[in-house]
Amino acid sequence: MEQLYPVQKAVADPLSIYDDLDLPAGNQERPFVAVNMVSTVDGKITLNKKERAEPLGSPVDRHLMKRLRVHFDAVLRGAETVRANPFFPGVPDELALRREQAGKEPQPLGIVVSRSLDLPLESQYFTVSPKPVILTAAASDPKRREIASQYARVEIAGEHEVDARQALQILARKYGVRRLLVEGGAALNYSFFKAGLIDTLFWTLAPKLSGFREDLTMIAGPALLVPVPKLRLETLYLHEDELFFRWSVADREQA
Ligand SMILES: NC(=O)c1ccc[n+]([C@@H]2O[C@H](COP(=O)([O-])OP(=O)(O)OC[C@H]3O[C@@H](n4cnc5c(N)ncnc54)[C@H](OP(=O)(O)O)[C@@H]3O)[C@@H](O)[C@H]2O)c1
């Protein structure tokens, strides 16, 4: 057993903790995939989901969320998350410059997964350049696909649902995505964890409680993930009662 706190190594700038990450790149079959989430101590990723009340994480967490994006070619979100927050998950100007200096596009590619294609197409999320990508299933409504294709590049990746593995192959081969950041929510995370396609998990534990049974947890699907994914702690930082974990997923490719 190890005592992680108060064993201390001071970090001068809390916003810099992920600046020097050296994440592996994926390949033609699939990108390296990370998830970034924040939850309360009782494990909830929403606070009063119905009314979308208040942010969970601190300002430091929200800054780190943007700083993490610097390392990734694309940011993937579930449709419900985009409906709840219809804003492009990009980076501010100074980080866009840092991306360009590292040979990347100034902004990550926005990607949303949706079967219904009931998306806020007139929102800011869909006004950016390059156009976001919508990943959908063949069973989606062709008329809605046609309308959506005026706002985004629409890709079919699966019959009835979006198949995570097919989706990653399309992103790798057609869009050159080598590092993908998944930013939730619970249902989308489930699809990717179930397929054994998550390599690393960035998780902020916010010093708050929800208590509301209808609030969501980080991964929510119809059955237990089997085999149960095992996580290995990579780093842990503490800042003003908030904990910032990075775990790697030990058992990959378990579909
Ligand atoms: N605390 C955090 O870190 C954090 C992070 C992200 C989100 N959130 C919150 O989480 C909530 C949303 O989570 P959620 O679980 O309800 O929804 P979600 O995962 O964001 O989106 C679910 C929707 O995505 C589409 N989808 C997901 N997997 C799919 C698949 N395999 N095939 C086809 N479509 C698929 C479906 O869209 P259609 O319905 O369009 O078919 C589904 O209804 C929001 O309140 C958001 O603010 C919190």
The ligand as a Tripos MOL2 file, in Angstrom:
@<TRIPOS>MOLECULE
LIG
   48    52     1     0     0
SMALL
NO_CHARGES

@<TRIPOS>ATOM
      1 N1        -19.2290   15.0810  -16.1840 N.am      1 LIG1
      2 C1        -18.7300   14.8440  -17.3620 C.2       1 LIG1
      3 O1        -17.5010   14.7000  -17.5170 O.2       1 LIG1
      4 C2        -19.6370   14.7740  -18.5560 C.ar      1 LIG1
      5 C3        -19.0660   14.5450  -19.8170 C.ar      1 LIG1
      6 C4        -19.9310   14.4210  -20.9120 C.ar      1 LIG1
      7 C5        -21.3010   14.5440  -20.7390 C.ar      1 LIG1
      8 N2        -21.8020   14.7820  -19.5280 N.ar      1 LIG1
      9 C6        -23.2650   14.8830  -19.3620 C.3       1 LIG1
     10 O2        -23.8140   13.6040  -19.6550 O.3       1 LIG1
     11 C7        -25.1270   13.7800  -20.1930 C.3       1 LIG1
     12 C8        -25.2570   12.9770  -21.4740 C.3       1 LIG1
     13 O3        -24.9210   11.6250  -21.2780 O.3       1 LIG1
     14 P1        -25.8560   10.4800  -21.9050 P.3       1 LIG1
     15 O4        -25.3130    9.1680  -21.4790 O.co2     1 LIG1
     16 O5        -27.2750   10.8110  -21.6140 O.co2     1 LIG1
     17 O6        -25.6870   10.6810  -23.4640 O.3       1 LIG1
     18 P2        -24.4440   10.6750  -24.5100 P.3       1 LIG1
     19 O7        -23.5910    9.4820  -24.3030 O.co2     1 LIG1
     20 O8        -23.8410   12.0140  -24.5440 O.co2     1 LIG1
     21 O9        -25.2710   10.5330  -25.8490 O.3       1 LIG1
     22 C9        -26.1190    9.4140  -26.0330 C.3       1 LIG1
     23 C10       -26.6030    9.4620  -27.4500 C.3       1 LIG1
     24 O10       -25.4870    9.3030  -28.3230 O.3       1 LIG1
     25 C11       -25.8430    8.4830  -29.3970 C.3       1 LIG1
     26 N3        -25.1290    7.2330  -29.2630 N.ar      1 LIG1
     27 C12       -24.2940    6.8310  -28.2570 C.ar      1 LIG1
     28 N4        -23.7700    5.6260  -28.5430 N.ar      1 LIG1
     29 C13       -24.2770    5.2840  -29.7540 C.ar      1 LIG1
     30 C14       -24.1180    4.1660  -30.6060 C.ar      1 LIG1
     31 N5        -23.3020    3.1420  -30.2920 N.pl3     1 LIG1
     32 N6        -24.8090    4.1430  -31.7770 N.ar      1 LIG1
     33 C15       -25.6270    5.1540  -32.1320 C.ar      1 LIG1
     34 N7        -25.8160    6.2460  -31.3770 N.ar      1 LIG1
     35 C16       -25.1430    6.2920  -30.2050 C.ar      1 LIG1
     36 C17       -27.3510    8.3060  -29.3020 C.3       1 LIG1
     37 O11       -27.8530    9.4570  -29.9650 O.3       1 LIG1
     38 P3        -29.2940    9.6530  -30.5600 P.3       1 LIG1
     39 O12       -30.2160    9.7290  -29.3580 O.co2     1 LIG1
     40 O13       -29.2300   10.9340  -31.3030 O.co2     1 LIG1
     41 O14       -29.5720    8.4650  -31.4270 O.co2     1 LIG1
     42 C18       -27.5660    8.3510  -27.8030 C.3       1 LIG1
     43 O15       -28.8810    8.6650  -27.4330 O.3       1 LIG1
     44 C19       -25.3000   15.2710  -20.4280 C.3       1 LIG1
     45 O16       -26.1090   15.8100  -19.3930 O.3       1 LIG1
     46 C20       -23.8920   15.8220  -20.3520 C.3       1 LIG1
     47 O17       -23.8580   17.1600  -19.9280 O.3       1 LIG1
     48 C21       -21.0180   14.8900  -18.4220 C.ar      1 LIG1
@<TRIPOS>BOND
     1     1     2 1
     2     2     3 2
     3     2     4 1
     4     4     5 ar
     5     4    48 ar
     6     5     6 ar
     7     6     7 ar
     8     7     8 ar
     9     8     9 1
    10     8    48 ar
    11     9    10 1
    12     9    46 1
    13    10    11 1
    14    11    12 1
    15    11    44 1
    16    12    13 1
    17    13    14 1
    18    14    15 2
    19    14    16 1
    20    14    17 1
    21    17    18 1
    22    18    19 2
    23    18    20 1
    24    18    21 1
    25    21    22 1
    26    22    23 1
    27    23    24 1
    28    23    42 1
    29    24    25 1
    30    25    26 1
    31    25    36 1
    32    26    27 ar
    33    26    35 ar
    34    27    28 ar
    35    28    29 ar
    36    29    30 ar
    37    29    35 ar
    38    30    31 1
    39    30    32 ar
    40    32    33 ar
    41    33    34 ar
    42    34    35 ar
    43    36    37 1
    44    36    42 1
    45    37    38 1
    46    38    39 2
    47    38    40 1
    48    38    41 1
    49    42    43 1
    50    44    45 1
    51    44    46 1
    52    46    47 1
@<TRIPOS>SUBSTRUCTURE
     1 LIG1         1 GROUP 0 **** ****
